[in-house]
Amino acid sequence: MQRKALDTEAQALSDEYFRIAQTTSFNGQKLFDGSVQGLTLQAGYGTGGTVSASIGGMMGTGSFNGAQNSGVGSMP
């Protein structure tokens, strides 16, 4: 009984997370849906006072893949 209630709550939280990620916008731009590829913010005076950020990317599905191992070689 408790597992079912926990699963129901987890599913509701997941749905809410994805709803927020897909609908959050600022100045007409969706922020977390993966569509913003570059963002420049004015953080100081003049043209040198900007901060550039990339917050775009793909939206996850909420599922996980199996563990993967990778080795490190001797050359960078």
C-alpha positions in Angstrom: 0.0 0.0 0.0 2.8 2.5 0.9 4.7 1.6 -2.2 1.8 2.4 -4.4 1.3 5.8 -2.6 5.0 6.6 -3.0 4.9 5.6 -6.7 1.8 7.8 -7.3 3.5 10.7 -5.6 6.8 10.2 -7.5 4.9 10.1 -10.8 3.0 13.4 -9.9 6.3 15.1 -9.0 7.9 13.9 -12.2 5.0 15.2 -14.2 5.2 18.6 -12.4 8.9 18.8 -13.0 8.5 18.3 -16.8 5.6 20.8 -16.9 7.8 23.4 -15.2 10.7 22.7 -17.5 8.6 22.9 -20.6 6.7 26.1 -19.7 9.2 28.3 -17.8 10.0 31.3 -19.9 11.5 34.8 -19.6 11.1 37.6 -22.1 9.3 35.2 -24.5 12.1 32.6 -24.5 11.6 29.1 -23.1 14.4 28.6 -20.6 14.5 24.9 -19.8 13.0 23.1 -22.9 16.3 22.8 -24.7 15.6 25.5 -27.3 18.0 28.2 -25.9 21.4 27.6 -27.4 23.1 30.8 -26.3 22.2 33.5 -23.9 24.1 36.8 -23.3 23.4 38.8 -20.2 24.6 42.4 -19.5 26.4 42.2 -16.2 28.6 45.3 -16.3 29.4 48.4 -18.3 30.0 48.4 -22.1 30.5 45.6 -24.5 33.0 43.8 -22.3 30.5 43.6 -19.4 28.5 40.7 -20.7 28.2 37.1 -19.6 27.5 34.4 -22.1 25.9 31.1 -21.2 24.5 28.1 -22.9 21.7 26.5 -21.1 20.2 24.6 -24.0 20.3 20.9 -24.6 18.0 18.0 -24.8 15.2 17.4 -22.4 15.6 14.1 -20.5 12.9 11.5 -20.0 13.4 10.8 -16.3 14.7 7.3 -16.9 18.1 5.9 -16.3 20.3 3.6 -18.3 22.5 0.9 -16.8 25.9 1.8 -15.3 28.8 2.2 -17.8 32.5 1.9 -17.1 35.2 3.9 -18.9 38.9 3.7 -18.6 41.5 6.4 -18.5 44.6 6.1 -20.7 48.0 7.4 -20.0 47.8 10.2 -22.6 45.5 13.3 -22.1 
